[in-house]
Amino acid sequence: MSPIREQLVGMIDCLPEADQSLLLEIVKRFIPDDVATPDDLAAIQAAREEYERGETVSHEAIDWN
């Protein structure tokens, strides 16, 4: 763990839980909401593999009525 991260963790651990909740909301504002999570990346990879194996259905093949 980097020295800065260690300092942050130590400081967070010293805060009362109510203040930790506030800090969490502040930190969330710095994290872009369009960044793929590990679960997102795994789902994308699984979809690509299904497509390669021909396990997908085109929109044209679906009866939407």
VENRA-V5815 format. One record per pair of residues at least 24 apart in sequence whose C-alpha atoms are under 10 Angstrom apart, sorted by sequence separation. I is the first residue (numbers start at 1). J is the second residue. D is the distance in whole Angstrom. If there is no record, write none. Layout:
i=[I | I]
j=[J | J]
d=[D | D]
//
This chain:
none
//
